[in-house]
C-alpha cells in the first residue's frame, strides 16, 4: 500500500470481518503520520445519551476519563459538529473564538496526555445525528495531501465498521444497552411477543417485558416500532 493510497486501504478493509481487525488496519495506516489513537461512532447532537462508539482505540486512562467525567456532554469536538460539516483540526477549534471555556479545558487535558493535534472527520447522516472519526497524535497535521488521505480512509472505516458491530459488538454498550436488552431488541425486530422473547432467553415473561421496556427508554422511543427503527438506524441491530 503506497503512502496515500486510500483505494488500496479500502480494498484491504473490505476483506476484514471484525471491528478489531479494522481497527488494527486503520491504526497501522495512521501511525506513520504521527497519529497515535482514534475513535469512531455516531452521536445525536440533540441528545448525547444517544451515542454509539463503533471503535475506541484510546488508552485506558483516557477512556476512563472521558466516560467517567461525562465528557461526551461537553466535548468541544462533538459540539463543533453542530456547525461544521467539513473536517477540522484542534488548531481550527482553538482559532474559533466561540469555543467555550469548558471545551478549551478539554483540549488542554488532551494536550496534557501528550497529544499535539487532532483531526475530526464529520460524517453527517440524518437530522441532528452525525457520524465521526476522531484521530489524535503527537505531530501537527499540516500537509493537505495527508489530510485528504486521512479523511478518505476515515470515511471508509466508519461506513464499513458500522455494518459489523451488530454482529461483533460495540466498543462500549451502545446507549447503555445491556446484552440482554439488545437480544430482546433483535427478537422484537423479528416480531416476537414478550412470551416468545422469554422462551428464547430463558427468563420469565415479566423479565422479558422489562428488558424491552428498558431498551425502549434507553433509545428514547415511544413505541416498539420506533425502538426497532432507531436501533437499526444506529447499527445496533440488523433487520
Backbone bond lengths (Angstrom), bond angles and torsions (degrees), N, CA, C in turn:
res aa  C-N    CA-C-N  psi(-1)  N-CA   C-N-CA  omega(-1)  CA-C   N-CA-C  phi
1 X - - - 1.454 - - 1.522 108.87 -
2 X 1.356 116.54 122.71 1.451 119.39 179.35 1.523 110.13 -71.22
3 X 1.339 116.34 170.16 1.456 121.07 -169.95 1.526 113.79 -55.87
4 X 1.338 117.16 -46.74 1.462 120.38 -175.76 1.531 111.53 -119.94
5 X 1.293 117.55 40.30 1.460 122.12 -176.81 1.529 109.90 -95.04
6 X 1.328 116.66 87.64 1.461 121.13 -178.38 1.522 111.65 -67.42
7 X 1.333 116.98 -32.08 1.463 120.35 179.40 1.523 110.92 -63.72
8 X 1.333 116.55 -43.40 1.459 120.13 178.65 1.524 110.66 -64.90
9 X 1.336 116.75 -39.07 1.468 120.30 176.93 1.521 110.26 -59.71
10 X 1.327 116.56 -47.28 1.463 120.27 -177.52 1.527 111.29 -63.78
11 X 1.328 116.80 -39.27 1.466 120.45 178.80 1.517 110.47 -61.60
12 X 1.329 116.31 -44.52 1.467 119.98 179.39 1.522 111.07 -68.10
13 X 1.326 116.63 -38.98 1.461 121.19 179.60 1.517 111.20 -58.31
14 X 1.331 116.93 -44.41 1.460 121.95 -174.44 1.524 112.56 -69.39
15 X 1.310 116.61 -10.04 1.471 119.61 175.90 1.524 111.82 -85.41
16 X 1.322 116.91 -12.19 1.456 121.22 -173.56 1.522 111.29 -88.36
17 X 1.334 115.38 152.79 1.459 118.81 -173.04 1.503 116.21 -117.59
18 X 1.321 119.21 7.02 1.462 120.14 -179.36 1.525 110.18 -146.70
19 X 1.343 117.59 153.57 1.463 119.98 175.91 1.526 112.47 -59.00
20 X 1.332 117.17 -35.92 1.465 120.24 -179.27 1.530 110.96 -63.09
21 X 1.316 116.99 -42.58 1.466 120.41 178.64 1.524 110.54 -66.35
22 X 1.323 116.95 -39.20 1.468 120.88 177.46 1.522 110.65 -63.74
23 X 1.330 116.19 -40.55 1.465 120.54 178.76 1.518 111.02 -62.05
24 X 1.317 117.17 -41.07 1.463 121.13 179.59 1.519 111.01 -63.31
25 X 1.329 116.36 -41.78 1.464 120.20 179.88 1.527 110.41 -65.90
26 X 1.325 117.41 -43.97 1.462 120.58 -178.94 1.529 110.26 -65.56
27 X 1.314 116.32 -42.61 1.473 120.28 178.50 1.524 110.56 -58.73
28 X 1.333 116.68 -43.87 1.467 120.47 179.52 1.523 111.31 -64.81
29 X 1.340 116.93 -29.71 1.465 120.34 -179.22 1.520 112.47 -76.36
30 X 1.329 118.25 -33.34 1.475 119.97 -174.37 1.525 113.44 -94.63
31 X 1.319 118.06 -25.38 1.467 119.66 -175.42 1.524 114.22 -60.89
32 X 1.346 120.11 -37.66 1.467 118.58 178.14 1.531 113.72 -61.64
33 X 1.323 116.80 -14.04 1.462 121.17 -177.72 1.532 111.82 -104.31
34 X 1.321 116.44 18.18 1.455 120.80 175.07 1.507 115.17 84.01
35 X 1.322 117.61 10.51 1.462 121.39 178.45 1.522 109.06 -98.66
36 X 1.328 115.24 128.18 1.461 120.57 -169.74 1.525 113.88 -96.97
37 X 1.323 117.17 -31.87 1.452 119.01 -171.32 1.523 109.97 -158.51
38 X 1.319 117.21 168.77 1.460 120.43 -174.62 1.528 109.82 -162.29
39 X 1.314 114.72 169.36 1.467 122.02 172.16 1.517 107.68 -150.03
40 X 1.332 116.67 154.46 1.455 119.27 174.17 1.516 109.47 -144.46
41 X 1.329 115.01 152.01 1.448 120.12 -178.96 1.501 111.36 176.69
42 X 1.335 115.29 -152.37 1.452 121.16 -178.98 1.517 108.71 -147.24
43 X 1.326 116.43 141.64 1.455 121.55 -177.04 1.519 109.82 -133.43
44 X 1.333 115.51 144.69 1.462 121.54 171.49 1.521 106.09 -96.36
45 X 1.309 117.08 110.95 1.460 121.30 -174.88 1.529 112.38 -66.25
46 X 1.322 116.92 -22.06 1.462 120.47 178.95 1.522 112.13 -86.17
47 X 1.309 117.12 -13.02 1.465 121.57 -179.03 1.522 107.99 -154.01
48 X 1.322 116.45 93.56 1.461 120.85 -174.02 1.527 113.01 -64.52
49 X 1.342 117.54 -16.44 1.467 118.99 175.72 1.523 110.81 -65.52
50 X 1.320 116.28 -24.38 1.467 120.29 179.89 1.528 107.97 -92.56
51 X 1.334 114.05 69.51 1.464 122.44 179.81 1.517 108.72 -124.61
52 X 1.313 116.07 137.57 1.462 120.30 175.76 1.529 108.74 -128.17
53 X 1.311 115.72 137.55 1.464 122.27 173.43 1.520 107.93 -107.46
54 X 1.320 116.45 121.08 1.459 120.56 176.15 1.528 110.55 -81.53
55 X 1.318 116.05 -40.73 1.466 121.58 177.09 1.524 107.96 -139.16
56 X 1.324 116.53 136.59 1.468 122.24 168.32 1.519 106.89 -125.66
57 X 1.307 116.33 114.65 1.464 121.20 -178.85 1.529 110.84 -107.50
58 X 1.347 116.80 14.88 1.453 120.80 -176.96 1.519 112.55 -71.12
59 X 1.330 117.62 156.47 1.465 120.23 168.93 1.528 109.80 -58.50
60 X 1.330 116.94 149.87 1.464 120.85 -177.25 1.528 112.00 -56.61
61 X 1.325 116.31 -39.30 1.465 119.80 -177.20 1.526 111.00 -63.20
62 X 1.338 116.92 -40.61 1.453 119.83 -179.96 1.527 110.51 -70.83
63 X 1.327 117.80 -37.78 1.468 120.65 177.21 1.521 110.40 -60.75
64 X 1.339 116.82 -45.28 1.469 120.10 178.90 1.523 110.65 -61.89
65 X 1.338 117.33 -40.89 1.451 121.12 179.32 1.520 110.60 -64.87
66 X 1.323 117.07 -47.29 1.464 121.94 -176.05 1.523 110.99 -63.62
67 X 1.325 115.96 -45.64 1.461 120.07 -177.46 1.532 110.84 -77.10
68 X 1.319 115.93 -44.80 1.454 120.58 -174.51 1.512 114.44 -66.23
69 X 1.339 117.29 -29.79 1.465 120.67 -178.80 1.528 113.00 -96.95
70 X 1.331 116.46 3.62 1.458 119.29 -178.87 1.515 112.84 65.16
71 X 1.327 116.39 34.64 1.466 121.14 -175.96 1.522 112.75 -60.28
72 X 1.341 117.26 -25.13 1.457 119.81 -179.20 1.526 111.30 -56.66
73 X 1.337 117.24 -29.61 1.463 120.95 -177.85 1.518 113.06 -78.56
74 X 1.338 117.62 -13.01 1.465 120.22 -178.59 1.525 111.92 -139.94
75 X 1.300 116.01 24.63 1.463 121.44 178.85 1.529 108.61 -73.29
76 X 1.334 118.76 118.19 1.468 119.87 -178.41 1.520 112.82 -64.09
77 X 1.327 117.06 -26.67 1.459 119.41 178.08 1.518 110.57 -68.18
78 X 1.336 116.22 -41.36 1.461 120.35 177.58 1.527 110.32 -70.86
79 X 1.333 117.04 -41.23 1.467 120.17 177.71 1.527 110.87 -55.62
80 X 1.326 115.92 -39.56 1.464 120.56 -176.08 1.519 112.70 -66.26
81 X 1.335 117.16 -21.70 1.459 120.21 -179.43 1.533 111.87 -64.74
82 X 1.332 116.59 -20.45 1.462 120.01 -179.82 1.526 111.77 -66.90
83 X 1.335 117.06 -26.34 1.468 120.21 -176.60 1.520 113.61 -123.32
84 X 1.305 117.52 -14.56 1.464 120.64 -176.83 1.525 110.79 -107.99
85 X 1.304 116.08 128.15 1.467 121.79 177.52 1.527 111.88 -109.66
86 X 1.326 116.15 -15.47 1.458 120.63 179.48 1.532 109.15 -99.96
87 X 1.335 117.77 155.66 1.468 120.19 177.42 1.525 111.08 -56.56
88 X 1.339 116.06 146.25 1.460 120.49 -179.29 1.524 109.97 -144.70
89 X 1.332 115.03 156.90 1.452 122.02 -179.93 1.524 110.40 -108.94
90 X 1.319 115.83 172.33 1.465 120.14 174.68 1.523 110.00 -59.82
91 X 1.334 116.35 -38.16 1.463 119.89 -179.82 1.525 110.56 -60.32
92 X 1.330 116.38 -38.27 1.460 120.07 177.44 1.524 110.86 -61.70
93 X 1.328 116.00 -41.18 1.461 119.79 -179.71 1.520 111.57 -69.06
94 X 1.310 116.48 -41.88 1.471 119.42 -179.24 1.530 110.64 -64.26
95 X 1.311 117.10 -28.05 1.465 120.35 179.25 1.525 112.00 -78.97
96 X 1.338 115.90 -11.55 1.461 121.28 -178.97 1.526 109.25 -85.45
97 X 1.318 116.99 111.43 1.459 120.36 -176.66 1.519 112.72 -67.92
98 X 1.316 116.83 -14.81 1.461 120.03 179.81 1.521 112.46 -82.26
99 X 1.344 116.81 -4.68 1.455 120.05 -179.16 1.529 110.16 -61.26
100 X 1.321 116.60 125.55 1.457 120.93 -177.73 1.521 110.75 -66.46
101 X 1.337 115.12 154.35 1.467 119.74 179.42 1.521 111.15 -58.96
102 X 1.342 117.21 -39.95 1.461 120.14 178.39 1.517 111.12 -61.60
103 X 1.355 115.62 -37.10 1.455 119.18 178.26 1.501 111.89 -66.21
104 X 1.347 116.04 -41.68 1.452 119.69 177.54 1.506 111.68 -62.46
105 X 1.324 116.53 -37.08 1.466 120.77 178.71 1.527 110.41 -65.11
106 X 1.331 116.46 -36.10 1.462 119.81 178.69 1.520 110.96 -65.60
107 X 1.334 115.93 -41.99 1.462 119.14 177.22 1.526 110.80 -64.41
108 X 1.321 116.70 -37.27 1.462 120.36 177.81 1.521 110.84 -64.01
109 X 1.339 116.48 -39.50 1.461 120.33 179.16 1.520 110.85 -64.27
110 X 1.332 116.24 -39.81 1.464 119.75 177.41 1.523 110.41 -65.69
111 X 1.337 116.96 -40.18 1.465 120.44 178.20 1.521 110.51 -62.54
112 X 1.342 116.30 -35.13 1.464 120.16 178.80 1.526 111.43 -65.59
113 X 1.334 116.42 -22.59 1.463 120.60 177.59 1.524 111.41 -80.71
114 X 1.345 116.90 -0.40 1.456 121.05 177.60 1.509 114.51 101.39
115 X 1.331 116.76 4.49 1.458 119.97 -178.90 1.520 110.24 -92.51
116 X 1.305 116.19 129.04 1.459 122.65 -175.05 1.525 111.78 -94.25
117 X 1.317 116.53 -37.69 1.454 119.95 -175.99 1.523 109.44 -147.83
118 X 1.312 115.39 162.26 1.452 120.84 177.92 1.510 109.68 -145.94
119 X 1.321 115.34 158.02 1.460 121.75 177.80 1.523 107.74 -130.37
120 X 1.319 116.09 127.80 1.464 121.81 177.28 1.519 108.33 -112.77
121 X 1.317 115.63 128.64 1.464 121.84 178.45 1.521 108.05 -111.16
122 X 1.346 117.52 102.99 1.468 120.02 178.41 1.527 110.65 -76.54
123 X 1.316 114.87 144.56 1.458 120.57 178.60 1.522 107.58 -133.05
124 X 1.341 117.56 80.06 1.467 121.23 -176.32 1.524 111.38 -55.80
125 X 1.329 114.95 139.41 1.466 120.32 178.69 1.529 109.11 -114.38
126 X 1.326 117.20 -100.12 1.462 119.79 -179.02 1.525 109.26 -129.72
127 X 1.320 115.81 147.48 1.449 120.45 175.56 1.518 112.60 57.70
128 X 1.326 115.10 -128.18 1.465 121.02 -177.49 1.522 112.04 -92.73
129 X 1.312 117.57 8.99 1.454 120.81 -177.53 1.522 111.65 -94.05
130 X 1.324 115.15 150.79 1.464 120.35 178.04 1.518 109.64 -149.10
131 X 1.305 116.11 135.91 1.455 120.30 169.02 1.515 108.25 -84.55
132 X 1.312 116.30 159.47 1.452 118.57 176.72 1.520 110.62 -158.10
133 X 1.324 113.71 153.04 1.453 122.72 167.92 1.520 105.98 -126.14
134 X 1.319 116.42 125.94 1.463 121.91 -177.76 1.520 109.19 -119.76
135 X 1.332 116.04 124.26 1.465 122.29 -179.59 1.523 109.63 -119.27
136 X 1.313 117.09 144.25 1.461 120.79 176.08 1.525 109.41 -135.53
137 X 1.336 114.32 155.75 1.456 117.56 -178.20 1.507 113.33 -162.60
138 X 1.320 115.04 -174.17 1.460 121.77 -174.27 1.527 112.46 -102.80
139 X 1.358 116.76 10.02 1.462 120.24 175.67 1.512 109.52 -134.36
140 X 1.322 116.91 154.97 1.455 120.87 176.21 1.532 110.17 -69.58
141 X 1.320 115.17 149.20 1.460 120.88 179.84 1.527 106.93 -106.15
142 X 1.311 116.39 83.63 1.463 121.36 -171.32 1.519 113.78 -104.51
143 X 1.317 117.97 -28.26 1.459 121.89 -175.39 1.535 110.18 -70.59
144 X 1.343 119.19 118.37 1.471 120.93 -178.93 1.533 113.03 -58.95
145 X 1.328 116.77 -36.80 1.460 119.49 179.98 1.526 110.70 -66.39
146 X 1.326 116.35 -38.60 1.457 120.40 177.51 1.526 110.14 -65.53
147 X 1.320 116.60 -44.82 1.461 119.90 179.93 1.525 110.92 -59.75
148 X 1.319 116.32 -42.14 1.467 120.00 179.64 1.527 110.71 -62.83
149 X 1.322 116.07 -42.43 1.464 121.04 178.70 1.522 111.12 -63.07
150 X 1.322 116.95 -46.38 1.463 121.32 -179.71 1.525 111.28 -61.58
151 X 1.319 116.30 -39.36 1.464 120.38 178.99 1.528 111.17 -64.78
152 X 1.310 116.66 -40.56 1.459 120.41 -179.57 1.522 111.74 -66.56
153 X 1.332 117.12 -46.67 1.467 118.16 -177.70 1.524 110.81 -72.21
154 X 1.338 117.82 -28.60 1.457 120.27 175.73 1.526 110.78 -65.60
155 X 1.324 116.24 -41.32 1.459 120.72 177.79 1.523 110.82 -63.21
156 X 1.320 116.11 -42.66 1.475 120.59 176.72 1.529 110.59 -60.34
157 X 1.320 115.94 -45.34 1.468 120.54 -178.05 1.520 111.34 -60.76
158 X 1.331 117.23 -53.26 1.455 120.25 -174.43 1.526 111.90 -62.35
159 X 1.324 116.71 -43.93 1.463 119.79 -176.69 1.523 111.80 -67.39
160 X 1.344 117.42 -32.61 1.466 119.74 -178.94 1.520 111.82 -82.51
161 X 1.315 117.19 -43.70 1.465 119.70 -175.99 1.526 111.36 -63.36
162 X 1.326 117.31 -34.64 1.467 118.52 -178.59 1.524 111.54 -64.46
163 X 1.351 118.13 -16.96 1.463 120.49 175.67 1.525 112.07 -83.52
164 X 1.333 117.32 -10.29 1.462 121.15 -175.79 1.520 114.10 -103.12
165 X 1.340 116.97 -24.87 1.465 119.32 -168.55 1.520 113.64 -68.75
166 X 1.334 118.97 -29.84 1.461 119.64 179.21 1.523 111.05 -60.50
167 X 1.327 116.12 -32.56 1.469 120.66 -179.71 1.512 112.13 -88.67
168 X 1.329 117.62 -38.49 1.469 120.92 -170.86 1.524 114.14 -102.93
169 X 1.323 118.09 -14.08 1.459 119.76 178.04 1.520 112.92 103.66
170 X 1.337 114.63 158.99 1.453 123.17 -176.62 1.516 111.38 -99.45
171 X 1.336 115.20 165.29 1.463 120.57 178.64 1.516 111.40 -63.89
172 X 1.313 117.32 -32.73 1.462 123.30 172.06 1.522 106.57 -149.70
173 X 1.341 118.37 160.34 1.459 119.52 -175.40 1.524 111.99 -52.23
174 X 1.332 118.21 120.44 1.468 120.35 -177.30 1.521 111.55 -66.98
175 X 1.329 115.39 122.59 1.471 122.00 -179.48 1.525 111.75 57.71
176 X 1.332 117.12 23.09 1.450 121.53 178.55 1.517 114.70 79.87
177 X 1.321 117.78 7.17 1.464 121.24 -178.20 1.527 111.46 -67.80
178 X 1.331 116.77 136.65 1.454 120.95 174.85 1.529 109.47 -82.51
179 X 1.333 116.29 168.66 1.463 119.95 179.17 1.525 111.15 -62.60
180 X 1.347 116.92 -38.83 1.460 120.25 179.70 1.531 111.37 -67.57
181 X 1.316 116.27 -36.61 1.464 119.48 178.18 1.526 111.18 -67.31
182 X 1.333 116.23 -39.20 1.471 119.52 177.14 1.531 110.08 -67.02
183 X 1.335 116.62 -40.13 1.466 119.94 177.44 1.525 110.47 -61.33
184 X 1.327 116.43 -40.26 1.465 120.67 177.68 1.522 110.93 -65.08
185 X 1.332 116.16 -39.79 1.466 121.26 176.89 1.529 110.86 -57.15
186 X 1.324 115.20 -46.23 1.471 119.22 -179.02 1.530 110.67 -60.40
187 X 1.334 115.66 -39.99 1.461 119.62 -178.17 1.525 111.14 -71.69
188 X 1.321 117.81 -37.37 1.465 120.47 174.46 1.527 109.55 -60.48
189 X 1.336 116.68 -41.04 1.467 120.86 179.53 1.523 111.70 -62.79
190 X 1.334 116.18 -24.77 1.473 120.87 177.66 1.529 111.99 -89.18
191 X 1.336 116.19 4.57 1.458 120.35 176.33 1.508 114.56 86.69
192 X 1.331 117.80 15.09 1.458 121.25 -176.71 1.531 111.50 -77.44
193 X 1.314 115.85 143.81 1.457 122.69 174.56 1.529 109.87 -81.53
194 X 1.334 116.32 171.33 1.465 119.57 176.82 1.528 110.87 -58.56
195 X 1.330 116.41 -39.82 1.462 119.97 -179.91 1.526 111.02 -63.87
196 X 1.333 116.56 -41.78 1.463 120.10 179.42 1.527 110.86 -68.19
197 X 1.328 116.63 -37.82 1.461 120.38 177.40 1.522 110.24 -63.73
198 X 1.343 115.78 -42.76 1.465 120.61 178.54 1.517 110.88 -59.68
199 X 1.333 116.53 -42.42 1.464 120.61 179.71 1.519 111.32 -64.98
200 X 1.332 116.95 -42.90 1.472 121.57 -179.89 1.528 111.61 -63.89
201 X 1.349 116.69 -39.99 1.462 120.79 -174.89 1.523 113.07 -93.00
202 X 1.321 117.01 -8.22 1.448 120.30 179.34 1.518 113.71 70.62
203 X 1.332 115.98 38.91 1.465 121.48 -179.81 1.521 108.97 -129.82
204 X 1.334 116.05 172.45 1.453 121.08 177.32 1.529 109.90 -69.82
205 X 1.314 116.36 155.81 1.463 120.61 179.30 1.526 110.27 -60.66
206 X 1.318 116.90 -39.82 1.467 119.85 179.35 1.519 111.52 -63.39
207 X 1.335 116.51 -35.84 1.460 120.56 178.24 1.531 110.79 -69.09
208 X 1.324 116.01 -42.32 1.466 119.99 177.47 1.522 110.27 -60.77
209 X 1.323 116.30 -42.52 1.470 120.37 178.66 1.521 110.24 -60.80
210 X 1.333 117.39 -41.79 1.465 120.56 -179.46 1.521 111.32 -66.67
211 X 1.341 117.85 -37.36 1.463 120.78 175.14 1.533 110.09 -56.33
212 X 1.322 115.69 -46.86 1.459 120.57 -177.60 1.525 110.75 -66.18
213 X 1.326 116.36 -43.99 1.461 119.98 -178.30 1.530 111.02 -65.56
214 X 1.322 117.62 -38.48 1.464 119.83 177.31 1.520 110.74 -65.67
215 X 1.319 116.67 -40.54 1.474 119.86 177.67 1.522 110.14 -62.45
216 X 1.311 116.43 -40.70 1.461 120.37 179.79 1.525 110.98 -62.95
217 X 1.338 115.98 -40.85 1.465 119.34 179.44 1.527 111.15 -67.93
218 X 1.316 117.46 -41.09 1.468 119.86 -179.21 1.527 111.27 -64.14
219 X 1.316 116.24 -34.47 1.466 120.82 -179.33 1.525 112.24 -86.04
220 X 1.347 116.29 0.25 1.473 122.00 179.31 1.536 110.66 57.79
221 X 1.330 115.29 38.84 1.463 121.04 -178.48 1.526 110.23 -101.50
222 X 1.318 116.10 146.94 1.462 120.90 -179.69 1.521 112.08 -91.00
223 X 1.311 117.51 -27.00 1.461 121.91 -178.17 1.522 109.21 -133.17
224 X 1.308 115.66 166.73 1.468 119.65 177.08 1.524 110.93 -66.53
225 X 1.309 117.04 -36.20 1.469 119.31 178.09 1.519 110.69 -63.27
226 X 1.333 117.02 -43.06 1.464 120.59 178.28 1.524 110.59 -65.14
227 X 1.325 116.26 -38.22 1.460 121.02 178.57 1.527 110.80 -60.16
228 X 1.322 116.76 -47.44 1.465 121.07 -179.88 1.529 110.81 -63.73
229 X 1.335 115.97 -43.51 1.458 119.90 -179.47 1.526 111.27 -62.50
230 X 1.326 116.98 -41.97 1.463 121.01 179.46 1.520 110.85 -65.67
231 X 1.325 116.55 -46.24 1.465 120.53 -179.57 1.526 110.99 -60.89
232 X 1.314 116.74 -40.51 1.469 120.38 -179.64 1.524 110.28 -69.03
233 X 1.333 116.97 -38.51 1.466 119.56 -176.85 1.529 112.12 -68.51
234 X 1.334 117.51 -26.09 1.462 121.45 176.55 1.536 112.01 -90.41
235 X 1.326 117.40 -0.13 1.456 120.19 -179.82 1.511 113.86 80.70
236 X 1.331 118.10 12.70 1.460 121.01 -178.13 1.530 111.29 -72.68
237 X 1.313 116.43 -35.65 1.459 121.84 176.28 1.521 109.09 -132.62
238 X 1.327 115.62 158.31 1.460 122.03 172.72 1.519 107.95 -101.35
239 X 1.325 116.45 140.07 1.459 119.51 173.55 1.523 109.30 -133.11
